Amino acid sequence: MMRFYNVRTRDFVDVDDKAVTKKKYVRQTKNGKTQTRYAVRANYNGAALTKFISESTFLSLSAPEES
């Protein structure tokens, strides 16, 4: 189970690990450097939930990766 914060209901929800996907956000900063952020995403009762995590946690998860 992974815990997310649902902004619509202002409450924490637990989502099964099987319903979770991981995603990598990569962007260029103003200085020309590359910034990478790691996140876990899930849908819960019609709400899209996103939780940002560390790189080590991202690599240790066995969830499928979104493109």
Phi and psi restraints in degrees (range 20) as a CNS / XPLOR table:
assign (resid 1 and name C) (resid 2 and name N)
       (resid 2 and name CA) (resid 2 and name C) 1.0 -121.1 20.0 2
assign (resid 2 and name N) (resid 2 and name CA)
       (resid 2 and name C) (resid 3 and name N) 1.0 139.2 20.0 2
assign (resid 2 and name C) (resid 3 and name N)
       (resid 3 and name CA) (resid 3 and name C) 1.0 -98.5 20.0 2
assign (resid 3 and name N) (resid 3 and name CA)
       (resid 3 and name C) (resid 4 and name N) 1.0 127.4 20.0 2
assign (resid 3 and name C) (resid 4 and name N)
       (resid 4 and name CA) (resid 4 and name C) 1.0 -120.9 20.0 2
assign (resid 4 and name N) (resid 4 and name CA)
       (resid 4 and name C) (resid 5 and name N) 1.0 158.2 20.0 2
assign (resid 4 and name C) (resid 5 and name N)
       (resid 5 and name CA) (resid 5 and name C) 1.0 -103.0 20.0 2
assign (resid 5 and name N) (resid 5 and name CA)
       (resid 5 and name C) (resid 6 and name N) 1.0 122.1 20.0 2
assign (resid 5 and name C) (resid 6 and name N)
       (resid 6 and name CA) (resid 6 and name C) 1.0 -91.9 20.0 2
assign (resid 6 and name N) (resid 6 and name CA)
       (resid 6 and name C) (resid 7 and name N) 1.0 113.4 20.0 2
assign (resid 6 and name C) (resid 7 and name N)
       (resid 7 and name CA) (resid 7 and name C) 1.0 -68.4 20.0 2
assign (resid 7 and name N) (resid 7 and name CA)
       (resid 7 and name C) (resid 8 and name N) 1.0 -34.5 20.0 2
assign (resid 7 and name C) (resid 8 and name N)
       (resid 8 and name CA) (resid 8 and name C) 1.0 -64.6 20.0 2
assign (resid 8 and name N) (resid 8 and name CA)
       (resid 8 and name C) (resid 9 and name N) 1.0 -44.9 20.0 2
assign (resid 8 and name C) (resid 9 and name N)
       (resid 9 and name CA) (resid 9 and name C) 1.0 -94.5 20.0 2
assign (resid 9 and name N) (resid 9 and name CA)
       (resid 9 and name C) (resid 10 and name N) 1.0 -7.5 20.0 2
assign (resid 9 and name C) (resid 10 and name N)
       (resid 10 and name CA) (resid 10 and name C) 1.0 54.7 20.0 2
assign (resid 10 and name N) (resid 10 and name CA)
       (resid 10 and name C) (resid 11 and name N) 1.0 48.2 20.0 2
assign (resid 10 and name C) (resid 11 and name N)
       (resid 11 and name CA) (resid 11 and name C) 1.0 -149.2 20.0 2
assign (resid 11 and name N) (resid 11 and name CA)
       (resid 11 and name C) (resid 12 and name N) 1.0 157.8 20.0 2
assign (resid 11 and name C) (resid 12 and name N)
       (resid 12 and name CA) (resid 12 and name C) 1.0 -85.4 20.0 2
assign (resid 12 and name N) (resid 12 and name CA)
       (resid 12 and name C) (resid 13 and name N) 1.0 141.3 20.0 2
assign (resid 12 and name C) (resid 13 and name N)
       (resid 13 and name CA) (resid 13 and name C) 1.0 -129.6 20.0 2
assign (resid 13 and name N) (resid 13 and name CA)
       (resid 13 and name C) (resid 14 and name N) 1.0 148.0 20.0 2
assign (resid 13 and name C) (resid 14 and name N)
       (resid 14 and name CA) (resid 14 and name C) 1.0 -102.9 20.0 2
assign (resid 14 and name N) (resid 14 and name CA)
       (resid 14 and name C) (resid 15 and name N) 1.0 128.4 20.0 2
assign (resid 14 and name C) (resid 15 and name N)
       (resid 15 and name CA) (resid 15 and name C) 1.0 -117.2 20.0 2
assign (resid 15 and name N) (resid 15 and name CA)
       (resid 15 and name C) (resid 16 and name N) 1.0 137.5 20.0 2
assign (resid 15 and name C) (resid 16 and name N)
       (resid 16 and name CA) (resid 16 and name C) 1.0 -63.0 20.0 2
assign (resid 16 and name N) (resid 16 and name CA)
       (resid 16 and name C) (resid 17 and name N) 1.0 143.3 20.0 2
assign (resid 16 and name C) (resid 17 and name N)
       (resid 17 and name CA) (resid 17 and name C) 1.0 -61.1 20.0 2
assign (resid 17 and name N) (resid 17 and name CA)
       (resid 17 and name C) (resid 18 and name N) 1.0 -25.4 20.0 2
assign (resid 17 and name C) (resid 18 and name N)
       (resid 18 and name CA) (resid 18 and name C) 1.0 -72.3 20.0 2
assign (resid 18 and name N) (resid 18 and name CA)
       (resid 18 and name C) (resid 19 and name N) 1.0 -21.8 20.0 2
assign (resid 18 and name C) (resid 19 and name N)
       (resid 19 and name CA) (resid 19 and name C) 1.0 -95.7 20.0 2
assign (resid 19 and name N) (resid 19 and name CA)
       (resid 19 and name C) (resid 20 and name N) 1.0 10.6 20.0 2
assign (resid 19 and name C) (resid 20 and name N)
       (resid 20 and name CA) (resid 20 and name C) 1.0 -107.0 20.0 2
assign (resid 20 and name N) (resid 20 and name CA)
       (resid 20 and name C) (resid 21 and name N) 1.0 140.1 20.0 2
assign (resid 20 and name C) (resid 21 and name N)
       (resid 21 and name CA) (resid 21 and name C) 1.0 -124.1 20.0 2
assign (resid 21 and name N) (resid 21 and name CA)
       (resid 21 and name C) (resid 22 and name N) 1.0 156.2 20.0 2
assign (resid 21 and name C) (resid 22 and name N)
       (resid 22 and name CA) (resid 22 and name C) 1.0 -111.1 20.0 2
assign (resid 22 and name N) (resid 22 and name CA)
       (resid 22 and name C) (resid 23 and name N) 1.0 151.1 20.0 2
assign (resid 22 and name C) (resid 23 and name N)
       (resid 23 and name CA) (resid 23 and name C) 1.0 -143.4 20.0 2
assign (resid 23 and name N) (resid 23 and name CA)
       (resid 23 and name C) (resid 24 and name N) 1.0 143.7 20.0 2
assign (resid 23 and name C) (resid 24 and name N)
       (resid 24 and name CA) (resid 24 and name C) 1.0 -111.6 20.0 2
assign (resid 24 and name N) (resid 24 and name CA)
       (resid 24 and name C) (resid 25 and name N) 1.0 124.3 20.0 2
assign (resid 24 and name C) (resid 25 and name N)
       (resid 25 and name CA) (resid 25 and name C) 1.0 -103.9 20.0 2
assign (resid 25 and name N) (resid 25 and name CA)
       (resid 25 and name C) (resid 26 and name N) 1.0 120.0 20.0 2
assign (resid 25 and name C) (resid 26 and name N)
       (resid 26 and name CA) (resid 26 and name C) 1.0 -121.3 20.0 2
assign (resid 26 and name N) (resid 26 and name CA)
       (resid 26 and name C) (resid 27 and name N) 1.0 132.0 20.0 2
assign (resid 26 and name C) (resid 27 and name N)
       (resid 27 and name CA) (resid 27 and name C) 1.0 -145.8 20.0 2
assign (resid 27 and name N) (resid 27 and name CA)
       (resid 27 and name C) (resid 28 and name N) 1.0 161.4 20.0 2
assign (resid 27 and name C) (resid 28 and name N)
       (resid 28 and name CA) (resid 28 and name C) 1.0 -94.7 20.0 2
assign (resid 28 and name N) (resid 28 and name CA)
       (resid 28 and name C) (resid 29 and name N) 1.0 133.0 20.0 2
assign (resid 28 and name C) (resid 29 and name N)
       (resid 29 and name CA) (resid 29 and name C) 1.0 -84.3 20.0 2
assign (resid 29 and name N) (resid 29 and name CA)
       (resid 29 and name C) (resid 30 and name N) 1.0 174.3 20.0 2
assign (resid 29 and name C) (resid 30 and name N)
       (resid 30 and name CA) (resid 30 and name C) 1.0 -62.7 20.0 2
assign (resid 30 and name N) (resid 30 and name CA)
       (resid 30 and name C) (resid 31 and name N) 1.0 -30.5 20.0 2
assign (resid 30 and name C) (resid 31 and name N)
       (resid 31 and name CA) (resid 31 and name C) 1.0 -82.0 20.0 2
assign (resid 31 and name N) (resid 31 and name CA)
       (resid 31 and name C) (resid 32 and name N) 1.0 -1.5 20.0 2
assign (resid 31 and name C) (resid 32 and name N)
       (resid 32 and name CA) (resid 32 and name C) 1.0 92.0 20.0 2
assign (resid 32 and name N) (resid 32 and name CA)
       (resid 32 and name C) (resid 33 and name N) 1.0 -0.1 20.0 2
assign (resid 32 and name C) (resid 33 and name N)
       (resid 33 and name CA) (resid 33 and name C) 1.0 -81.8 20.0 2
assign (resid 33 and name N) (resid 33 and name CA)
       (resid 33 and name C) (resid 34 and name N) 1.0 160.9 20.0 2
assign (resid 33 and name C) (resid 34 and name N)
       (resid 34 and name CA) (resid 34 and name C) 1.0 -100.7 20.0 2
assign (resid 34 and name N) (resid 34 and name CA)
       (resid 34 and name C) (resid 35 and name N) 1.0 128.3 20.0 2
assign (resid 34 and name C) (resid 35 and name N)
       (resid 35 and name CA) (resid 35 and name C) 1.0 -110.6 20.0 2
assign (resid 35 and name N) (resid 35 and name CA)
       (resid 35 and name C) (resid 36 and name N) 1.0 131.3 20.0 2
assign (resid 35 and name C) (resid 36 and name N)
       (resid 36 and name CA) (resid 36 and name C) 1.0 -120.3 20.0 2
assign (resid 36 and name N) (resid 36 and name CA)
       (resid 36 and name C) (resid 37 and name N) 1.0 128.1 20.0 2
assign (resid 36 and name C) (resid 37 and name N)
       (resid 37 and name CA) (resid 37 and name C) 1.0 -120.2 20.0 2
assign (resid 37 and name N) (resid 37 and name CA)
       (resid 37 and name C) (resid 38 and name N) 1.0 143.8 20.0 2
assign (resid 37 and name C) (resid 38 and name N)
       (resid 38 and name CA) (resid 38 and name C) 1.0 -113.4 20.0 2
assign (resid 38 and name N) (resid 38 and name CA)
       (resid 38 and name C) (resid 39 and name N) 1.0 136.7 20.0 2
assign (resid 38 and name C) (resid 39 and name N)
       (resid 39 and name CA) (resid 39 and name C) 1.0 -142.1 20.0 2
assign (resid 39 and name N) (resid 39 and name CA)
       (resid 39 and name C) (resid 40 and name N) 1.0 161.7 20.0 2
assign (resid 39 and name C) (resid 40 and name N)
       (resid 40 and name CA) (resid 40 and name C) 1.0 -120.1 20.0 2
assign (resid 40 and name N) (resid 40 and name CA)
       (resid 40 and name C) (resid 41 and name N) 1.0 134.6 20.0 2
assign (resid 40 and name C) (resid 41 and name N)
       (resid 41 and name CA) (resid 41 and name C) 1.0 -124.0 20.0 2
assign (resid 41 and name N) (resid 41 and name CA)
       (resid 41 and name C) (resid 42 and name N) 1.0 149.9 20.0 2
assign (resid 41 and name C) (resid 42 and name N)
       (resid 42 and name CA) (resid 42 and name C) 1.0 -156.0 20.0 2
assign (resid 42 and name N) (resid 42 and name CA)
       (resid 42 and name C) (resid 43 and name N) 1.0 157.4 20.0 2
assign (resid 42 and name C) (resid 43 and name N)
       (resid 43 and name CA) (resid 43 and name C) 1.0 -109.8 20.0 2
assign (resid 43 and name N) (resid 43 and name CA)
       (resid 43 and name C) (resid 44 and name N) 1.0 129.8 20.0 2
assign (resid 43 and name C) (resid 44 and name N)
       (resid 44 and name CA) (resid 44 and name C) 1.0 -136.4 20.0 2
assign (resid 44 and name N) (resid 44 and name CA)
       (resid 44 and name C) (resid 45 and name N) 1.0 110.9 20.0 2
assign (resid 44 and name C) (resid 45 and name N)
       (resid 45 and name CA) (resid 45 and name C) 1.0 53.2 20.0 2
assign (resid 45 and name N) (resid 45 and name CA)
       (resid 45 and name C) (resid 46 and name N) 1.0 41.2 20.0 2
assign (resid 45 and name C) (resid 46 and name N)
       (resid 46 and name CA) (resid 46 and name C) 1.0 84.8 20.0 2
assign (resid 46 and name N) (resid 46 and name CA)
       (resid 46 and name C) (resid 47 and name N) 1.0 -1.8 20.0 2
assign (resid 46 and name C) (resid 47 and name N)
       (resid 47 and name CA) (resid 47 and name C) 1.0 -103.3 20.0 2
assign (resid 47 and name N) (resid 47 and name CA)
       (resid 47 and name C) (resid 48 and name N) 1.0 131.1 20.0 2
assign (resid 47 and name C) (resid 48 and name N)
       (resid 48 and name CA) (resid 48 and name C) 1.0 -83.2 20.0 2
assign (resid 48 and name N) (resid 48 and name CA)
       (resid 48 and name C) (resid 49 and name N) 1.0 121.6 20.0 2
assign (resid 48 and name C) (resid 49 and name N)
       (resid 49 and name CA) (resid 49 and name C) 1.0 -110.8 20.0 2
assign (resid 49 and name N) (resid 49 and name CA)
       (resid 49 and name C) (resid 50 and name N) 1.0 138.6 20.0 2
assign (resid 49 and name C) (resid 50 and name N)
       (resid 50 and name CA) (resid 50 and name C) 1.0 -132.9 20.0 2
assign (resid 50 and name N) (resid 50 and name CA)
       (resid 50 and name C) (resid 51 and name N) 1.0 137.6 20.0 2
assign (resid 50 and name C) (resid 51 and name N)
       (resid 51 and name CA) (resid 51 and name C) 1.0 -135.1 20.0 2
assign (resid 51 and name N) (resid 51 and name CA)
       (resid 51 and name C) (resid 52 and name N) 1.0 124.1 20.0 2
assign (resid 51 and name C) (resid 52 and name N)
       (resid 52 and name CA) (resid 52 and name C) 1.0 -84.0 20.0 2
assign (resid 52 and name N) (resid 52 and name CA)
       (resid 52 and name C) (resid 53 and name N) 1.0 138.3 20.0 2
assign (resid 52 and name C) (resid 53 and name N)
       (resid 53 and name CA) (resid 53 and name C) 1.0 -133.5 20.0 2
assign (resid 53 and name N) (resid 53 and name CA)
       (resid 53 and name C) (resid 54 and name N) 1.0 171.3 20.0 2
assign (resid 53 and name C) (resid 54 and name N)
       (resid 54 and name CA) (resid 54 and name C) 1.0 -79.4 20.0 2
assign (resid 54 and name N) (resid 54 and name CA)
       (resid 54 and name C) (resid 55 and name N) 1.0 164.1 20.0 2
assign (resid 54 and name C) (resid 55 and name N)
       (resid 55 and name CA) (resid 55 and name C) 1.0 -64.3 20.0 2
assign (resid 55 and name N) (resid 55 and name CA)
       (resid 55 and name C) (resid 56 and name N) 1.0 -38.8 20.0 2
assign (resid 55 and name C) (resid 56 and name N)
       (resid 56 and name CA) (resid 56 and name C) 1.0 -65.7 20.0 2
assign (resid 56 and name N) (resid 56 and name CA)
       (resid 56 and name C) (resid 57 and name N) 1.0 -39.6 20.0 2
assign (resid 56 and name C) (resid 57 and name N)
       (resid 57 and name CA) (resid 57 and name C) 1.0 -66.0 20.0 2
assign (resid 57 and name N) (resid 57 and name CA)
       (resid 57 and name C) (resid 58 and name N) 1.0 -41.0 20.0 2
assign (resid 57 and name C) (resid 58 and name N)
       (resid 58 and name CA) (resid 58 and name C) 1.0 -58.9 20.0 2
assign (resid 58 and name N) (resid 58 and name CA)
       (resid 58 and name C) (resid 59 and name N) 1.0 -44.7 20.0 2
assign (resid 58 and name C) (resid 59 and name N)
       (resid 59 and name CA) (resid 59 and name C) 1.0 -71.8 20.0 2
assign (resid 59 and name N) (resid 59 and name CA)
       (resid 59 and name C) (resid 60 and name N) 1.0 -27.5 20.0 2
assign (resid 59 and name C) (resid 60 and name N)
       (resid 60 and name CA) (resid 60 and name C) 1.0 -82.0 20.0 2
assign (resid 60 and name N) (resid 60 and name CA)
       (resid 60 and name C) (resid 61 and name N) 1.0 -16.6 20.0 2
assign (resid 60 and name C) (resid 61 and name N)
       (resid 61 and name CA) (resid 61 and name C) 1.0 -74.6 20.0 2
assign (resid 61 and name N) (resid 61 and name CA)
       (resid 61 and name C) (resid 62 and name N) 1.0 145.0 20.0 2
assign (resid 61 and name C) (resid 62 and name N)
       (resid 62 and name CA) (resid 62 and name C) 1.0 -100.7 20.0 2
assign (resid 62 and name N) (resid 62 and name CA)
       (resid 62 and name C) (resid 63 and name N) 1.0 10.2 20.0 2
assign (resid 62 and name C) (resid 63 and name N)
       (resid 63 and name CA) (resid 63 and name C) 1.0 -70.5 20.0 2
assign (resid 63 and name N) (resid 63 and name CA)
       (resid 63 and name C) (resid 64 and name N) 1.0 153.3 20.0 2
assign (resid 63 and name C) (resid 64 and name N)
       (resid 64 and name CA) (resid 64 and name C) 1.0 -68.5 20.0 2
assign (resid 64 and name N) (resid 64 and name CA)
       (resid 64 and name C) (resid 65 and name N) 1.0 149.9 20.0 2
assign (resid 64 and name C) (resid 65 and name N)
       (resid 65 and name CA) (resid 65 and name C) 1.0 -98.7 20.0 2
assign (resid 65 and name N) (resid 65 and name CA)
       (resid 65 and name C) (resid 66 and name N) 1.0 132.8 20.0 2
assign (resid 65 and name C) (resid 66 and name N)
       (resid 66 and name CA) (resid 66 and name C) 1.0 -76.4 20.0 2
assign (resid 66 and name N) (resid 66 and name CA)
       (resid 66 and name C) (resid 67 and name N) 1.0 155.4 20.0 2
